[in-house]
């Protein structure tokens, strides 16, 4: 088939039509995409404004920013409103706005030159609260004697009705009540504590404190010091401290445990009716092993915790005893009955009989003494209802050894004669393998 001019012209027209159609479709697609983008650009989420009045400025700004809004504040003064509080907002609460827009907040800012109220006659707390509501800075509160009740405002600077200059501060003068006459402290040193306290009360002092400060073998419970001292003139409400001497019968002597290993020092302190307090461990090769220092020393009250410094490693803790030991319970599992004597004179405690005068002194320097363990006086019910094992260990100049090791029937009394060597012998009892008691005969 031969192309003719008419045929070629028709093909050209069809090609142009196809190109025009394709261009038109492309143009429509671009227009649609542009329209969708413009719609997304101009469409913004909307939020409903919360009520911000009464909030602090910082709190209100935080709430708005969480909603995608921008706070803008301006100065506004509303009497009675708290300083820096929002007192108005625009748009109003409940309005629907688009995210990103600004919200105007009126923040209460009292004028610096506002006239001050008259606070004279008000209670101090009420006056300070009123000044805080007005945003007035209180520079000082002074207290003076007055016939007005204590805590009442008796003066102010500036006075009521005047203006407070910019940057100025406010001062209050508050009554502390009537000034009471000064009392003279008498010299009570050497008097008995009871009579000294009674004398101070009679004069009019309302706060008398008593503090033990020394030990006296001849004049116990006598005043040895005062603070404030004799002759001082003070008010009746001033605390008066009376330092007095303790009776030697009310204190115990701290034993000398320097150089002892820890276990021996603890037992000695427990036997003296003292407690073991915090222990400090040191590693000093130039010092001997054992206890280096004890505090306090000399005489102290029974049950006082003593601080110890020990040269050496910290040992494993002693086992505790899970039976009730009464007031004789000690520290770190060591229990000492307060009735046990630590001197050479014997004492009947109701648990072990530890006679000193009945001991038999042998030719080799040893002592033979009876030992009696009666569960009836222990206060431990289990010892009266079940079998128990009892072990008595002696530590003396001959070393450590077990002298009694037996299993007793419920309520059975265990008796034995014990031989000890030296004046520093230590006896220890164990019940069912658990440490129970220690003493020096």
Helices and strands as residue ranges (DSSP letters): H 5-42, E 46-48, H 57-66, E 70-76, E 86-90, E 96-98, E 102-108, H 124-133, E 138-144, E 153-157, E 170-175, E 183-184, H 193-203, E 208-216, E 223-227, E 233-234, E 240-247, G 248-250, E 251-253, H 262-271, E 275-282, E 290-295, E 299-301, E 305-311, G 326-328, E 347-348, E 353-354, E 360-361, E 366-373, G 375-377, H 382-385, E 388-396, E 399-408, E 414-421, E 426-431, E 434-439
